[in-house]
């Protein structure tokens, strides 16, 4: 662990390097982000152990982006384009 900024919650705290594409399926890769321990645990609990072995790279990028940005971000974006 190192001190840095969590890419999910924005806190300046100890962060862990998280592999967006699971090392168990894709091996060592450069798709990484810094997460505080709480957000790292949340991510793995939401993903579940069943999907960690999913070999579909698109699934993991989709799941990560959906988890990171959440429904609120999507709604704000849709509202922005709706009122243009």
SULDACOR-V52594 format. One record per residue. N is the residue number from 1. RES is the residue in three letters. PSI is psi in degrees with one decimal (none if undefined). Layout:
n->N res->RES psi->PSI
n->N res->RES psi->PSI
This chain:
n->1 res->UNK psi->151.9
n->2 res->UNK psi->165.0
n->3 res->UNK psi->132.1
n->4 res->UNK psi->-166.3
n->5 res->UNK psi->129.0
n->6 res->UNK psi->129.2
n->7 res->UNK psi->-12.9
n->8 res->UNK psi->-53.5
n->9 res->UNK psi->-12.8
n->10 res->UNK psi->3.8
n->11 res->UNK psi->144.8
n->12 res->UNK psi->106.6
n->13 res->UNK psi->-172.6
n->14 res->UNK psi->134.1
n->15 res->UNK psi->153.3
n->16 res->UNK psi->145.8
n->17 res->UNK psi->126.6
n->18 res->UNK psi->131.2
n->19 res->UNK psi->116.8
n->20 res->UNK psi->-43.1
n->21 res->UNK psi->119.0
n->22 res->UNK psi->133.3
n->23 res->UNK psi->-29.5
n->24 res->UNK psi->-27.1
n->25 res->UNK psi->-44.5
n->26 res->UNK psi->-2.5
n->27 res->UNK psi->-168.4
n->28 res->UNK psi->131.1
n->29 res->UNK psi->168.7
n->30 res->UNK psi->11.4
n->31 res->UNK psi->85.8
n->32 res->UNK psi->159.8
n->33 res->UNK psi->161.2
n->34 res->UNK psi->127.4
n->35 res->UNK psi->142.5
n->36 res->UNK psi->159.1
n->37 res->UNK psi->-37.7
n->38 res->UNK psi->-45.3
n->39 res->UNK psi->-32.9
n->40 res->UNK psi->-45.0
n->41 res->UNK psi->-44.7
n->42 res->UNK psi->-44.3
n->43 res->UNK psi->-47.5
n->44 res->UNK psi->-33.7
n->45 res->UNK psi->-40.6
n->46 res->UNK psi->-39.4
n->47 res->UNK psi->-39.9
n->48 res->UNK psi->153.0
n->49 res->UNK psi->-26.9
n->50 res->UNK psi->-41.1
n->51 res->UNK psi->-9.7
n->52 res->UNK psi->-28.1
n->53 res->UNK psi->2.9
n->54 res->UNK psi->120.3
n->55 res->UNK psi->2.8
n->56 res->UNK psi->110.3
n->57 res->UNK psi->-37.9
n->58 res->UNK psi->-39.5
n->59 res->UNK psi->-47.5
n->60 res->UNK psi->-39.3
n->61 res->UNK psi->-40.5
n->62 res->UNK psi->-47.2
n->63 res->UNK psi->-43.6
n->64 res->UNK psi->-47.8
n->65 res->UNK psi->-37.3
n->66 res->UNK psi->-43.0
n->67 res->UNK psi->-44.1
n->68 res->UNK psi->-45.0
n->69 res->UNK psi->-29.3
n->70 res->UNK psi->171.0
n->71 res->UNK psi->-34.0
n->72 res->UNK psi->-43.9
n->73 res->UNK psi->-40.2
n->74 res->UNK psi->-42.8
n->75 res->UNK psi->-40.3
n->76 res->UNK psi->-43.4
n->77 res->UNK psi->-45.0
n->78 res->UNK psi->-41.4
n->79 res->UNK psi->-39.3
n->80 res->UNK psi->-49.1
n->81 res->UNK psi->-30.4
n->82 res->UNK psi->-39.7
n->83 res->UNK psi->4.0
n->84 res->UNK psi->none
